[in-house]
Amino acid sequence: MTKPRHDRDHAAWLKGGEARCAMPPKETRRTFRLVLLGAPGVGKGTQAKMLCEKTSACHLSTGDVFRAAGCLSGGELSPALEQAIGFMKRGELVPDETV
């Protein structure tokens, strides 16, 4: 069984170079970048998944960015990114100030 499109490599852009999100491109006249804001558990991820399925957009969450950065080898991470990864490793939410 294939994975739904929204479960593919959302953080491909962190790899640099020519890396792109794994979502297949869809012809559009305009490019949109949507930012969904809200408290934990209000449905941002649910809404993002539905938007991805309808529009073939690439879904990228701050958690995706933090997890991908934590897996990168070589190179230094910013202090804020190191703090974010530390919170996640302890199973804590990353505070807004750090994000």
Steps between C-alpha positions, in 0.01 A plus 500: 500500500643840407525778753269800467671791331519702822722234662790541257825688559373838617841632596683431173586867465727474805733280297588798282599504136228385266303307764127565482198388693383159382151627416434473127470847347156619402451764234378822653496861398612621841720374779364517852674457832261440785593517866260334742531638851336380819545332833602133518214265420270744320523321164779672307646168387158361408419805292846495339456137394163577342645802319788285372263237364285762326779715360807269474681752718801410708428492875788606720462539875743645751526148642610374156768769491623422852507123442679535165755739649562256784591233244740719301863415549782747476462872529389693802140565596377835621460533878121518464495183289717319753260610775199380299657159444582480873136564593384234253750242629361552850146452367406861566325750276731757344405840645377773265800716591735232368300433185 
